Every structure is written in C-alpha cells, then in structure tokens.
C-alpha cells in the first residue's frame, strides 16, 4: 500500500465523516485526555491544531483556547468538524495542505496529532521550520503519534517524534512524555 496523501484523506472523509470513530471510540477519548494533559492547565490565548480531521480534538481544544485555528486539507473533514463544533465562536477552520499552507502565528499552543508520519521526511522538516517560526515565546508544542508501523505512512512512525525534536533542537525543551504501547504523546516548550 502506498502512503496516503491529501486526496486519499479527502476520499476517506467523503465516504465516512468519522473514519476512525474519533467521536465515539473509548480508545480515541483516552488519547484525547492524554493530549489535553500534555497541553497543560488553564486556557491558552492563540491555539493551532494541525490536521483537525472531523473535529473531535478541536471540540475539546476550543474549551482551552481564546482563539483556535483548526487546519485540515480535506474539505469533507472540515465540513464534519464545522457541523460538530457549531456554535463555538472561537474556532476558525482553515483548509490547506501542510506544510505549504501553515498559518503564520504566533501561537501559544500548537497541537499536531497523527499527522507527522503521513508527510515525507522533507515535508516534515519544512513543517518543523514553520512550527518553529509560528511559536510565540514560551509557547507549547504537543505531539501525539502512533509509534507502530502501518501500511499507508510515508515514513516510519517510531521515528517521527525524534525527527521533530531534532529539527527543533535549541528552540524547545521537552516538558512531558507519555508512552503507550501503540502511541506516544509529548510536549515541548519554546525557549523564550
């Protein structure tokens, strides 16, 4: 199987607005709780969620953000997210491919969950440079990715967090790590 790309994700979301059952799965709810714990306590001013999908994480991040920008390449995923998050005036949904359409920031919190391994290594490196520029002084970056192999990834899942932290070396310091048997969640803070 070849790596899935934005067209492949659009096809998935067009066929099923929640292909991974992110809204209903206890496993997905558990991952979200761990992701929120890595975000730290209290509200953040400007928050960016990369690859928001159908909005399950977006909905809980909105409660922790004064302003939330949620980005995804799939129009169908964004339509599902808008519907599920209707009435939340602090969310702006943005359609765009990453890293090309990365919002500029600055952001106080950037969340990247289950995206990095779908990008080719050079694209992930470019996204890391964009993230570095978009982080406000003292900002937090939260990463959550599976570390087991699966067939439609563009690179080895087990290596993506190390690659990201290497690319951001000198500008962030690791603050939190939670490793599950299937996935890992980490948080890093921008060195002011």
Secondary structure as GFF3:
##gff-version 3
##sequence-region A 1 192
A	DSSP	alpha_helix	6	15	.	.	.	ID=ss1
A	DSSP	alpha_helix	26	39	.	.	.	ID=ss2
A	DSSP	beta_strand	44	50	.	.	.	ID=ss3
A	DSSP	alpha_helix	56	62	.	.	.	ID=ss4
A	DSSP	beta_strand	65	72	.	.	.	ID=ss5
A	DSSP	alpha_helix	75	84	.	.	.	ID=ss6
A	DSSP	beta_strand	91	95	.	.	.	ID=ss7
A	DSSP	beta_strand	107	113	.	.	.	ID=ss8
A	DSSP	three_ten_helix	116	118	.	.	.	ID=ss9
A	DSSP	alpha_helix	121	134	.	.	.	ID=ss10
A	DSSP	beta_strand	135	146	.	.	.	ID=ss11
A	DSSP	three_ten_helix	157	159	.	.	.	ID=ss12
A	DSSP	alpha_helix	160	167	.	.	.	ID=ss13
A	DSSP	beta_strand	172	179	.	.	.	ID=ss14
A	DSSP	beta_strand	183	190	.	.	.	ID=ss15
###
